Amino acid sequence: MRLSLVIKKENADLEKPVNKLNNTLVLQKKIQIMIALFILGSFSQIKAQERIPFDQGKKYILAKVSVVGKISFNEQTVVTFSGLQKGQEITVPGEEISGAIKKLGKLGLFDEIAFYVNKVENDSIYLDLNIVELPKLNEVKFVGIKKSKVEGLIKDNNLTKSKIVNENLITTTKNYIENKYKKEGFYNTKVTITTTPDTTAGNNVNMLVRVDKGDKVKISSIDFTGNKQLTDSQLRSAMKDTKQKNVFRVLKASKFIPEKYKTDLEKVIASYKEKGYRDARIIYDSVTYNKENNMLAIKINLEEGNKYYFGNIKFLGNTVYSDQQLNRYLGIKKGETYNGVLLEKRIADKTKPDGEDITNLYQNNGYLFSNINAVETRTANDTIDFEIRITEGPIAYFNKISVVGNDKTNDHVIYRELRTKPGEKYSKELLVRTIREIGQLGFFDPEAIDPKFKNVDAAAGTVDIEYNLVEKGSSQVELQGGYGGGGFIGTLGLSFNNFSARNMFKKEAYKPLPMGDGQKVSLRLQGSTYFQTYSVSFSEPWFGGKKPVQFSSSISYSKQFNYSYGRNVNKDQSFNIFTVQVGLAKRLTVPDDYFVLSQSVSYQHYDLNNYFTGLFTFGNGSSRNLAYTIGLTRSNKGVNPIFPTYGSEFSVSAKITPPYSLFNGIDYSDLGNQKEYKTQYTGEDRSDANGKPLTNGDYVNILGTDSTGQILYNSVGSDFASADTDQAKVDQQKYNWLEYYKIKFRADWYNKVYGKLVLRTLTEFGFMGAYNQARGIVPFERFYLGGDGMANYSMDGRETIGLRGYENNSLTPVNSLGQQVGATIYNKFSMELRYPITLKPSASIYALTFLEAGASYDGFKNYNPFDLYRSAGFGLRVFMPAFGLLGIDFGYGFDAQPGETKAHGQEIHFIIGQQF
């Protein structure tokens, strides 16, 4: 016969962080009450031998536990998690039942847990376990916030479908959202979360999150009292994250965050210590909220104390470095104003991992276990004496070096970049350098590189280093289309930046392509109705696998047909270019190993077929460009190649062709006087402009054109000396093999200005010259300045130099007809302030503002480095591993472009796959 006694029933929301002792006491109390109720009650139609003597507990053999109620879990699984087993001896009431309830409650899956006695046979007992599952989340909706913020909140709080919904989830979600918006200045944020049953499914609920941010609470004033040596303005400036309202401040909004406010109070004291006031302290501070204007008022009362000076500074415990050497790093002399902040930085600068301080001096030489402290030993009047107490400890050596997290990249690609080698002396400098080198690979999230110290053993003098990495996408797809040059231009580009050529013939390596060896393969197709470009390139950063020598190669083919706006393409007139290039770049060790020497050889073949467009003086013929390029680069910028925060990059390069005119025996200054370069008439016999007979092959002068557009000739017969020079023939000879040299210099610096704000400064210079002035500078390979700097389909080997705020190529010299001829000299200067919005592996986004200036010239006679085109503006960059760098800039040109009479004004630039 089924008994109806409930032995135990408990709300099982055990995910809620409550006191475990209180739970136990409540549990015991409930059991005692239920037993008492049972003793006082009676059961109808129950024989005496069936009664269970609960008043003093009795031992039974557990025959069976049956799970009843609506559940989605397997019955046996639930029983197993309860810890009860068939045939087990249990006491009713007793610890076994209460223990089972606790175990099931800790799973956080059930709302109610109740045990019932089903029946008792002799010494065997049958129990029913009635459980009610906690509801699961079907969907969640947010009210009161922007849609763009919803996805992030769902992810941060793990509000996924089928998530168990309990009080803990609701409470933690509510607290997270309120704290998140309080940190953004919405100090009155209120969050209400309600759940309603989902009528379309089983035990599911829908969650509605109402967010009332209210108005942002700003700081009306920050007032100081007791300060005489430092002004209110100086002290407010020291508070980096707590600012009073100021309409002119852009980079730092006024908001109050308690944790940052406490840190800023410490910075106020630090600002006094920098000025010698060691004993400065805050007597009290108050934060008052005004409901009427929804603003806070902060008052800080200070006691400045006396000004102090450095006295004698002694070093104790130093055996490796002399006092003189340590003093050079300390850089503090007796009699100087006391500066506690500076003293701390000179001993150990926590803001710079590779700073020049005494701690790094020791740690870069193996003394991992060194300990350095500055201790005040004597204070006399206004002078403080110090002892720098040094515990050098034993020299440490790298023991085991390991890398984890590289799921796609092969180990050897990473290990060859490590500067920390097993058995070598420990060096913090090498550790920092290794982090940079891994970040520069571009295969891992540079913000997530984490070197963990393991098995640090001072007795053995060893330490293990484990580099924790997070892979990010390295392959990129470029797919774009646009209207330009009178027609649609489409581009498809594929770049595989972590390719593995050695696995190309292994079927199992295609996931979807063989990857992991750090090689780069790029394919690019670009075309429209009037031109096509095809290119493929390959690079191996460790050619031969033993030394950091990069091998690169590329091949491309371009074909353009003659066209004009509103007309059909003429495929009988074409211009073809074939290019092949091979190069090597070697990492040097002298002066240091940040230097790279690169060399390459390239060949281009230009083929013109009836291509008379004004691009060149000749429309039939060919030109060849065989060039050798050598460059020296030093780059120590890091750690994120997308958003560098420190370091610099300097490069100088020279691109030269063989000096053909020195050995080909051609007098280029006299070409125009030679017979084969004179103008000859080709066509049917007719009369010239003076009525004289004109036959095919006669030498002529060109007088112009008549009203119908027909060319007017003056025949000079066989007197070639009197005929006009055929400039197309002369230029075809001059440019049959291109002869020139090009020198370029570029300097790029990155410096943290404040917090995450980074200043980038850039200067560029380029010059192109000729060996033989009679031959002149070739019309190929010139510089074109202005605009976004994207090359697109340039056919003459030109280099496009971006200068925002102006139209593309608009700041380029022109000839007497107003046609752009390209520059032989240019210089450019740029400053950018960059601030990261997010640097996550999925997308790195940063905002920027810029000032730029530059100009280009057709020769040194017109060169003036101070006569520049100026611009300013702002923009945004987005780097996604799959698509590369994308961006938009809004620039304003302060000067008139050539042909204009007033400031050029606004220009919008779209950036794809390149940096300025």
Buried (B, 14 or more C-beta within 10 A) or exposed (E): EEBEBBBBBBBBBBBBEEEEEEBEEEBEEBBEEBBEEBEEEEBEEEEEEEEBEBEEEBEBBBBBBEBEBEBEBEEEEBBEBBEBEEEEEBEBBBEBBBBBBBBBBEBBBBBBBBBBBBBBEEEEBBBBBBBBBBBBBBEBEBEEBEEEBBEEBBEEBEBEEEBBBBEBBBBBBBEBBBEBBBBEBBBBBBBEBEBEEBEEEEBBBBBBBBBBBEEBBBBBBBBBEEBEBBEBEBBBEBBEBBBBBEEEEEEBEBBBBEEBBEBBBEBBBBBBBBBBBBEBBBEEBEBEEEEEEBBBBBBBBBEBBEBBBBBEBEBEBBEBBEEEBBBEBBEBEEEEEBBBBBBBBBBBBEEBBBEBBBBBBBBBBBBBBBEBEBEEBEEEEEBBBBBBBBBBBBBBBBBEBBBEBBEBBBEEBBEBBBBBEBEEBBBBBBBBBBBBBBBBBBBBBBBBBEBEEEEEEEEEBBBBBBBBBBBBBBBBEBEBEEEEBEEEBEBBBBBBBBBBEEBEEEEEBEEEBBBBBBBBBBBBBBBBEBBBBBBBBBBBBBBEEEEBBBBBBBBBBBBBBBBEEEEEBBEEBBBBBBBBBBBBBBBBEEEEBBBBBBEBEBEBBBBBBEBBBEBBBBBEBBBBBBBEBBBBBBBBBBBBBBBBBBBBBBBBBEBBBBBBBEEEEBEBEEBBEBEEBBBBBEEEEEEBBEEEEBEEEBBBBBBEEEEEEEEBBBBBBEEBEEBBBBBBBBBBBBBBBBBBBBBBBBBBBBBEEEEBBBBBBBBBBBBBBBBBEEBBBBBBBBBBBBBBBBEBBBBBBBBBBBBBBBBBBBBBBEEEEEEBBBBBBBBBBBBBBBBBBEBEBEBBBBEBBBBBBBBBBBEEEBBEEEEBBBBBBBBBBBBBBEBBBBBBBBBBBBBBBBEEEEBBBEBEBEBBBBBB
